[in-house]
C-alpha cells in the first residue's frame, strides 16, 4: 500500500489514555439502573441484563487473566476512529494476557452469521492505527434480530473459542448488541457482548455517553469545507449556498458546524418541530433573511440544512408515519402496481390531510418518500434533495415579493451535500484518543466479566489523562418505539435540546449572523502543533460541560 506523508507520520502517534487505564484496574460498581422509559416492558424483554449497575474503572492491583479470544464487528455507517477502537481493544486484551487473540468479522454483523472472519494480528493492527475508515474488516448493516442468526453466530464463536464479542455501532447496532447479550445470557452460553458508541450524527449520547465517536472529526471536516465556501461566497458576492449536512434523526452536525463557522442561516430540525412550523414557514424565514441582506446590498449568503429536516416538519412527519405503516403492511401490493400508477394508488389510500400534502409535493420528492426505503423500512431522507427543494421554493417566493416591491435584489443558488466526505476522514487527535480509550475500556469490561454494557469515557473536555472510563448498561438507554408497524425496544435517540447550552449559544447569535457577514474559517484539522489547536473538543461539548 502506498502511504501519504501524513499516514506515515500519524502511524507513530500514540493515543492518550485516561490515567486510570494506564495500569491495573478494578471495576467500581455504582447504583442499579433502569431504562429511560417503558421500564416494565424493557425489564420483561431483558430479564438477564436489566437493572445492572454503572461501572467506573479505578486503579487496582495487578491480576493474572487466563487466555481468551475476543471477536469484533464494525456495524453500520463509517465514522472516523473505528480503527482506533479496534487498536485499543487489541492492546487492552494483549496487556491482560499476550496469548489473547482478536478475531474480526468481515463486513459487519453478516460476517458473524456467515462465519466470515480473520484473525487481527499485531502487523495488521499496526497498519491501521490512527487512520480513518472501516476498511480493516469492512462494515455492514445486517440486523441481528432472529434466533437463527444468534445460533449461527454462536456456532462460530464456540468454534473459535471466543469469550466476548464487541459490536462497534450506532443506536440500532447497539440495540442489536443488547438483544444478543440478553439471548446468550439467557442460554448460559458464556459469551459476553459489549457495545461501543459510534455515529457521526451525534445522536447516541446521554449522561454516561457524552459524545459518539466520529462526530468531532466529521464536524471539523465539514466545517473546513463550509468555511472555504463562505470565503468563496464572500469573495464572489453573487451566490446563496444551500448546504445539506448529514444527520437524519438529529441536527447535532448542523448545529456544531454553525457554531464553528457562523453561517447566515442554520435550520435546526428540532426547533421546526417544537414550533410546529410548516414547509412554507421555513421558506419564508429564509426568504426574509435573503431579502434583508439584499436590501443592505448583500446578494449572497450560506444556509445550513440538516438532512432529516423533512421528517421534523410536523405535517410531513405525520405523512411519513402513515406512509411507513401503510407500506410495511401493503408493500407487496404496492410493488405490483405499475410505476406510473403508484402515486395515484398512494393518494387513494392515505387519510385526507396526508393525501393532500402528498399530492402537493413535486413528483421526485413524492417518489423518494414512497419508494426508497432503508433496511429498517424508513424513508431514506438523505436521498431527498432538501437543499434544492428549499432554494427553488425560496426563489419562487422572492419572485412574488419582487412583483410586490418587497424584494429588490438578485437571488442565485448553489447546492452542496456534505455526507460521505466526513465519514472516513483521518481522526482528529480527540477522536484518535477517545476511540482508543473506548476500545481499551471495552477490554476491561470483558476482563471484569461484564455483558450488555456499552463502553463509556466521560469528562471529555478535560485533558485525556483526566477522562473517566467505565461502562453503562445498554438497557439503561432503551425505550419502546414503533418500527415496521410494531413496538420494539430501541436505544432512545438524543436530539438537540432547545434548552441546552449549545442551542442557546446559537440562538443568541443567529440574528447577528443573518444580517452581518460574520463567517469563521476553521481550516483543516491540525494533527501537530499547540494543544489548543490540535486537541480541542467540539463546541457542543464545550458548551454542554462549561462550568
matplotlib code that plots the C-alpha trace (Angstrom):
import matplotlib.pyplot as plt

x = [0.0, 1.4, 1.2, 1.0, 3.4, 0.5, -0.3, 3.3, 3.6, 0.2, 1.2, 3.7, 1.1, 0.4, -3.2, -3.6, -5.4, -7.3, -4.8, -7.0, -6.4, -2.6, -2.1, -4.1, -7.7, -10.7, -14.4, -16.2, -19.9, -22.5, -26.2, -28.6, -30.0, -33.4, -34.3, -35.1, -38.7, -41.1, -39.4, -41.8, -41.7, -37.9, -37.4, -39.7, -37.8, -34.3, -34.6, -30.9, -29.3, -31.8, -31.0, -27.2, -25.1, -23.0, -19.3, -16.2, -12.7, -10.2, -6.6, -6.4, -3.9, -2.5, -4.2, -3.5, -6.0, -6.5, -6.1, -9.2, -10.3, -12.4, -14.4, -15.1, -17.7, -17.9, -21.6, -23.4, -22.0, -18.4, -17.1, -13.6, -11.8, -13.2, -9.7, -8.5, -11.3, -10.0, -6.4, -7.4, -9.3, -6.3, -3.8, -6.1, -6.6, -2.9, -1.9, -4.3, -2.6, -0.3, -1.8, -5.2, -6.4, -8.7, -10.9, -12.6, -15.8, -15.9, -18.4, -20.4, -22.8, -23.3, -19.7, -20.8, -23.8, -21.9, -18.8, -16.6, -13.7, -10.0, -7.6, -6.3, -2.6, -0.2, 1.2, -2.4, -3.4, -0.2, -1.1, -4.4, -3.6, -4.9, -6.4, -9.9, -12.4, -13.5, -11.5, -9.6, -12.5, -15.3, -18.8, -22.3, -25.9, -27.2, -29.6, -29.1, -32.6, -33.5, -32.8, -31.4, -28.8, -27.9, -27.4, -25.4, -23.2, -22.8, -21.5, -18.5, -17.9, -17.8, -15.5, -13.0, -13.2, -14.4, -15.5, -16.6, -17.9, -17.5, -20.0, -19.0, -22.0, -24.8, -28.1, -29.6, -26.3, -26.1, -29.7, -28.8, -25.8, -28.2, -30.6, -27.7, -26.2, -29.6, -30.0, -26.6, -27.1, -30.5, -28.9, -25.9, -23.6, -20.8, -20.4, -20.2, -21.4, -20.0, -21.0, -19.1, -20.9, -20.3, -22.1, -21.0, -24.7, -24.0, -27.4, -26.1, -25.4, -26.7, -25.2, -22.9, -22.1, -21.0, -20.4, -20.4, -17.1, -16.5, -18.7, -15.7, -13.8, -16.8, -17.9, -14.4, -14.1, -17.4, -16.7, -13.4, -15.3, -18.2, -15.6, -14.0, -17.4, -18.1, -14.9, -15.7, -19.2, -17.8, -15.3, -17.7, -20.7, -23.3, -24.5, -26.5, -25.0, -27.5, -25.6, -27.2, -25.4, -25.6, -27.9, -31.1, -32.5, -31.0, -29.4, -26.3, -23.9, -25.7, -25.6, -22.0, -20.9, -22.9, -21.1, -17.8, -18.5, -21.2, -23.3, -26.2, -28.8, -28.9, -32.2, -32.5, -35.0, -35.9, -36.9, -39.0, -40.9, -41.3, -42.7, -45.0, -43.5, -44.7, -42.5, -43.8, -42.8, -39.2, -39.1, -40.5, -37.8, -35.0, -36.5, -36.8, -33.1, -32.2, -34.4, -32.9, -29.4, -30.2, -31.6, -28.2, -26.5, -25.5, -26.9, -25.0, -25.0, -24.8, -27.6, -27.0, -29.7, -29.8, -30.7, -33.5, -35.4, -38.4, -39.2, -39.3, -41.9, -45.0, -47.3, -44.6, -43.9, -47.5, -47.5, -44.2, -45.5, -48.7, -46.6, -44.2, -47.1, -49.0, -46.1, -45.0, -48.4, -49.1, -45.6, -46.2, -49.5, -47.7, -44.8, -47.2, -48.7, -47.5, -44.9, -46.9, -49.9, -48.2, -48.6, -52.4, -52.6, -50.9, -53.1, -56.2, -55.1, -54.0, -56.0, -57.4, -54.9, -51.9, -53.2, -53.4, -49.8, -48.5, -50.3, -48.8, -45.2, -43.0, -43.1, -39.5, -39.8, -43.1, -41.4, -38.5, -40.9, -42.7, -40.1, -36.7, -36.6, -33.6, -33.2, -35.2, -38.2, -37.7, -37.6, -34.1, -34.2, -30.6, -31.9, -34.4, -32.7, -34.0, -31.4, -32.8, -36.4, -35.8, -33.9, -36.5, -39.3, -37.3, -36.7, -40.5, -41.4, -38.7, -40.1, -43.5, -42.1, -40.2, -43.5, -44.9, -41.9, -40.8, -37.5, -35.0, -32.0, -30.9, -31.0, -28.9, -28.3, -25.6, -26.2, -24.0, -24.5, -21.7, -22.1, -19.6, -16.8, -16.7, -17.3, -13.8, -11.5, -8.3, -9.5, -8.7, -6.5, -9.7, -11.3, -8.0, -7.6, -11.4, -11.7, -8.6, -9.9, -13.3, -11.6, -9.3, -12.3, -14.2, -11.3, -11.5, -15.3, -14.6, -11.9, -14.4, -17.0, -19.5, -22.1, -24.8, -22.7, -21.5, -18.0, -18.2, -15.5, -16.5, -15.2, -14.0, -13.4, -10.6, -7.2, -7.3, -5.5, -8.5, -11.1, -13.3, -13.6, -16.3, -19.4, -23.1, -25.8, -27.3, -30.8, -30.5, -30.7, -33.7, -37.4, -40.1, -40.7, -42.8, -40.7, -42.2, -45.7, -44.9, -43.4, -39.8, -37.1, -34.6, -31.9, -33.5, -32.0, -30.6, -32.0, -30.8, -32.1, -33.6, -33.0, -29.4, -26.3, -25.2, -28.5, -28.9, -25.5, -26.5, -30.0, -28.4, -26.1, -28.1, -29.8, -26.4, -25.0, -28.1, -27.5, -23.7, -21.2, -19.6, -18.1, -15.4, -12.9, -11.7, -9.3, -8.3, -7.9, -4.5, -2.7, 0.6, 1.0, -0.2, -2.8, -5.5, -5.4, -5.0, -6.8, -9.9, -13.2, -16.3, -18.1, -21.1, -19.1, -17.5, -20.9, -22.5, -19.8, -19.0, -18.8]
y = [0.0, 3.4, 5.7, 9.5, 11.5, 12.2, 8.5, 7.6, 10.4, 9.5, 5.9, 7.0, 8.8, 7.2, 7.9, 9.3, 7.2, 8.1, 7.8, 5.1, 2.8, 3.0, 0.4, -2.4, -1.5, -2.6, -2.1, 0.1, -0.6, 2.2, 2.2, -0.2, 1.4, 1.5, 2.3, 5.9, 4.9, 2.0, 0.3, -2.6, -3.6, -3.3, -5.3, -8.0, -8.2, -8.1, -10.0, -11.0, -7.7, -5.1, -3.1, -3.7, -1.0, 1.7, 0.8, 3.1, 1.8, 2.9, 2.0, -1.5, -4.4, -6.4, -9.8, -12.7, -13.5, -16.8, -16.6, -15.7, -14.9, -11.9, -11.0, -7.6, -6.3, -2.9, -2.2, 0.5, 3.6, 4.5, 7.0, 8.4, 6.5, 3.0, 1.6, 3.1, 1.4, -1.9, -0.9, 0.0, -3.3, -5.2, -3.5, -3.9, -7.7, -8.2, -6.4, -8.7, -11.8, -11.8, -15.1, -13.5, -13.3, -10.9, -12.0, -9.5, -10.5, -9.3, -6.8, -6.3, -8.5, -10.5, -11.8, -13.3, -15.1, -16.2, -17.3, -14.9, -13.7, -13.1, -13.0, -9.5, -9.8, -7.0, -6.5, -5.9, -3.6, -1.5, -0.7, 0.9, 2.8, 6.4, 6.0, 6.8, 4.3, 0.8, -0.9, -3.1, -5.6, -3.6, -2.8, -3.8, -3.2, -6.7, -6.6, -9.2, -9.9, -13.5, -16.5, -18.5, -15.6, -15.7, -19.5, -19.3, -16.7, -18.8, -21.8, -19.8, -18.1, -21.6, -23.0, -20.1, -20.2, -16.5, -15.5, -12.0, -10.0, -6.2, -4.5, -1.1, 0.8, 3.4, 3.1, 0.4, -1.7, -1.3, -2.2, -5.4, -5.9, -5.7, -8.2, -10.6, -10.1, -11.0, -14.1, -15.5, -14.8, -16.5, -19.5, -19.6, -19.7, -17.9, -15.2, -11.6, -8.8, -5.2, -2.2, 0.9, 4.2, 5.2, 7.7, 10.9, 12.1, 12.6, 11.3, 8.4, 10.2, 10.7, 11.4, 8.5, 8.7, 12.3, 12.0, 9.3, 8.8, 10.3, 13.3, 15.5, 14.7, 14.7, 18.2, 19.6, 18.1, 19.7, 23.0, 23.3, 23.0, 25.2, 27.8, 27.5, 28.0, 31.0, 32.6, 32.0, 33.3, 36.5, 36.8, 36.4, 38.0, 36.7, 33.3, 31.8, 28.4, 25.9, 23.2, 20.0, 18.1, 14.6, 13.9, 12.2, 11.9, 14.9, 18.3, 18.0, 18.2, 21.3, 23.0, 22.2, 23.3, 26.5, 27.2, 26.6, 28.7, 31.3, 31.0, 33.4, 30.7, 27.3, 25.4, 23.2, 20.4, 20.0, 23.7, 23.4, 20.5, 22.3, 25.4, 23.4, 25.1, 24.3, 24.0, 27.4, 28.9, 27.7, 29.1, 32.4, 32.6, 32.0, 34.4, 37.2, 36.9, 36.9, 40.0, 41.8, 41.1, 42.2, 45.5, 46.1, 45.3, 41.7, 39.3, 36.3, 34.0, 30.5, 28.2, 25.0, 22.3, 19.0, 16.1, 14.9, 18.2, 16.9, 14.4, 17.1, 19.3, 18.1, 17.8, 15.9, 13.8, 12.7, 11.9, 9.8, 7.9, 6.9, 6.0, 3.9, 2.0, 1.6, 0.4, -2.0, -3.7, -3.3, -3.4, -6.4, -4.9, -1.5, -3.1, -5.0, -1.7, -0.1, 2.6, 5.3, 4.5, 4.2, 7.9, 7.8, 4.5, 6.0, 9.2, 7.0, 5.1, 7.9, 10.0, 13.2, 15.6, 13.4, 12.7, 16.4, 17.0, 14.1, 15.3, 18.8, 17.5, 17.6, 14.2, 13.5, 14.1, 12.1, 9.2, 9.3, 9.2, 6.2, 4.1, 4.3, 2.7, 1.7, -1.8, -0.6, 0.3, 4.0, 6.8, 7.4, 11.1, 11.6, 11.0, 13.8, 16.9, 19.2, 21.9, 22.1, 21.9, 24.8, 27.0, 26.5, 27.4, 30.5, 31.6, 31.3, 33.3, 36.0, 36.3, 37.0, 39.5, 41.3, 41.9, 43.3, 45.5, 43.6, 42.3, 44.4, 42.1, 39.2, 35.5, 32.8, 29.5, 26.8, 23.4, 21.1, 17.9, 17.0, 13.5, 10.8, 13.3, 13.3, 9.7, 8.3, 11.3, 10.6, 11.0, 14.2, 13.9, 14.0, 11.1, 9.2, 9.4, 8.9, 5.9, 4.2, 4.8, 3.3, 0.2, -0.2, 0.3, -2.5, -4.9, -4.0, -4.6, -8.0, -8.8, -8.0, -10.4, -7.8, -8.3, -6.0, -2.9, -0.1, 1.3, 4.8, 7.5, 10.8, 14.2, 14.6, 18.4, 17.8, 16.5, 12.8, 11.8, 13.0, 11.2, 8.7, 5.2, 2.7, 1.1, 1.8, -1.0, -0.7, -1.4, 1.9, 3.8, 1.9, 2.7, 1.3, 2.7, 1.8, 0.1, -1.6, -1.2, -2.8, -1.7, -2.6, -2.0, 0.6, 2.9, 6.4, 8.8, 12.0, 15.1, 18.7, 20.1, 23.5, 24.4, 23.2, 25.4, 24.7, 25.7, 28.7, 30.0, 29.6, 31.2, 34.2, 34.8, 33.9, 37.2, 38.9, 36.2, 36.6, 40.4, 40.6, 38.6, 37.1, 34.0, 32.0, 29.9, 26.9, 25.5, 21.8, 19.5, 20.0, 16.9, 18.5, 21.7, 23.5, 21.7, 24.5, 23.9, 20.2, 18.7, 20.9, 19.1, 20.2, 23.5, 21.3, 19.5, 22.8, 24.5, 21.4, 21.0, 24.6, 25.1]
z = [0.0, -1.0, 2.0, 2.1, 4.3, 6.7, 7.1, 7.8, 10.4, 12.0, 12.4, 15.0, 17.1, 20.5, 21.6, 25.1, 27.7, 30.9, 33.8, 35.4, 32.4, 32.3, 35.0, 36.6, 37.1, 39.2, 38.4, 40.9, 40.8, 41.2, 41.7, 39.9, 36.7, 34.9, 31.3, 30.3, 29.7, 29.4, 32.4, 32.8, 29.1, 28.9, 32.1, 30.8, 27.5, 29.1, 32.5, 32.5, 31.6, 33.1, 36.2, 36.2, 37.9, 36.3, 36.2, 36.7, 36.4, 39.0, 39.7, 41.3, 41.9, 39.1, 38.5, 36.2, 33.5, 31.7, 27.9, 26.0, 22.4, 21.5, 18.4, 17.0, 14.5, 12.8, 12.1, 10.1, 8.5, 8.8, 11.4, 11.9, 14.7, 14.3, 13.6, 16.9, 18.8, 17.4, 18.2, 21.8, 22.2, 20.8, 23.0, 26.1, 25.6, 24.9, 28.1, 30.0, 28.5, 25.5, 24.4, 23.9, 20.3, 18.4, 15.5, 13.2, 11.5, 7.9, 6.5, 9.7, 11.6, 8.4, 8.9, 12.3, 10.8, 7.6, 9.6, 7.6, 9.8, 10.1, 13.0, 13.6, 14.4, 15.5, 12.0, 10.6, 13.5, 13.1, 9.5, 10.6, 13.8, 13.6, 10.2, 9.0, 7.6, 8.5, 5.8, 8.2, 8.2, 6.5, 7.8, 7.0, 8.0, 8.7, 11.6, 14.3, 15.5, 14.7, 16.9, 13.9, 13.4, 17.1, 16.9, 13.7, 15.4, 18.4, 16.3, 15.1, 18.4, 20.0, 17.3, 17.7, 21.5, 21.5, 25.0, 24.2, 21.2, 20.8, 18.5, 17.3, 16.0, 16.4, 18.3, 16.1, 16.2, 20.0, 20.4, 18.5, 20.8, 23.8, 22.3, 21.6, 25.1, 26.6, 24.4, 25.1, 28.9, 28.9, 27.2, 29.5, 26.5, 28.3, 25.6, 26.7, 24.4, 24.7, 22.6, 21.6, 20.7, 17.1, 14.8, 13.2, 13.7, 17.4, 18.4, 20.5, 23.8, 27.3, 30.8, 30.5, 26.8, 26.3, 22.6, 19.9, 18.2, 14.8, 15.5, 16.3, 13.1, 10.8, 12.0, 11.7, 8.2, 7.1, 8.9, 7.0, 3.7, 4.8, 5.8, 2.3, 0.7, 3.0, 1.9, -1.8, -1.1, 0.4, -2.5, -5.4, -3.6, -6.0, -4.7, -1.9, -1.0, 0.3, 2.2, 3.4, 6.1, 7.4, 10.4, 9.6, 13.1, 14.8, 13.9, 16.0, 13.0, 11.5, 15.0, 15.6, 12.1, 12.6, 15.9, 14.2, 11.0, 11.8, 8.6, 7.8, 8.3, 10.0, 10.3, 13.4, 12.8, 16.4, 16.6, 13.5, 15.2, 18.5, 16.8, 14.6, 11.5, 8.0, 4.9, 3.9, 7.4, 6.8, 3.2, 4.4, 7.1, 4.6, 2.0, 4.6, 5.5, 1.8, 1.2, 4.3, 3.2, -0.4, 1.0, 2.5, -0.8, 0.1, -2.5, -1.1, 1.9, 3.3, 4.6, 6.6, 6.4, 8.3, 6.0, 8.3, 8.2, 6.1, 8.9, 11.5, 9.8, 11.8, 8.7, 6.8, 9.8, 10.0, 6.3, 6.6, 9.7, 7.8, 4.7, 6.8, 8.4, 5.2, 3.1, 5.9, 5.7, 1.9, 0.4, -1.9, -3.3, -3.8, -5.7, -8.0, -9.2, -12.4, -11.6, -13.4, -11.2, -7.8, -6.9, -7.5, -5.6, -2.5, -2.7, -2.7, 0.4, 2.7, 5.1, 3.6, 5.2, 4.3, 0.8, 0.1, 1.3, -0.7, -3.8, -3.4, -3.4, -6.5, -8.1, -7.4, -3.7, -3.5, -5.2, -2.8, 0.1, -1.1, -3.0, -1.5, 2.0, 4.1, 5.6, 8.7, 6.4, 6.8, 4.2, 3.0, 3.8, 2.6, -1.0, -0.7, -2.1, 0.6, -0.3, -3.9, -2.7, -0.3, -2.7, -5.5, -3.1, -1.8, -5.5, -6.2, -3.1, -3.8, -7.4, -6.0, -3.5, -6.3, -8.1, -4.9, -4.4, -1.2, -2.7, -4.6, -5.0, -7.0, -6.0, -7.4, -5.6, -5.4, -3.8, -1.8, 0.2, 2.6, 3.8, 2.8, 2.7, 6.6, 7.4, 6.8, 7.5, 9.4, 13.0, 14.9, 18.0, 20.0, 18.2, 18.0, 21.8, 22.5, 20.3, 21.6, 25.1, 24.2, 22.8, 25.8, 28.1, 26.3, 27.0, 30.7, 30.7, 29.2, 31.8, 34.5, 33.2, 32.0, 29.3, 27.9, 28.6, 26.4, 26.8, 28.3, 28.5, 30.2, 31.3, 27.7, 27.8, 30.3, 29.2, 28.3, 31.5, 33.5, 31.4, 33.4, 31.9, 32.7, 31.3, 31.1, 30.8, 27.3, 28.8, 30.6, 27.3, 25.9, 25.3, 23.1, 19.7, 16.6, 13.9, 10.9, 12.3, 15.7, 19.1, 19.5, 22.2, 20.9, 22.2, 22.6, 20.1, 21.6, 19.8, 20.0, 23.3, 22.7, 26.3, 26.1, 26.2, 22.5, 21.0, 23.3, 22.2, 18.6, 19.1, 20.8, 17.9, 14.7, 14.2, 14.0, 11.7, 9.4, 9.0, 9.1, 7.2, 10.3, 8.8, 10.6, 8.6, 10.8, 8.2, 8.1, 11.1, 12.7, 14.0, 15.1, 17.0, 20.1, 22.2, 21.8, 18.0, 17.9, 20.8, 21.3, 21.6, 19.7, 20.6, 21.5, 24.3, 25.4, 25.9, 27.4, 30.0, 30.7, 34.5]

ax = plt.figure().add_subplot(projection="3d")
ax.plot(x, y, z, "-o")
ax.set_aspect("equal")
plt.show()
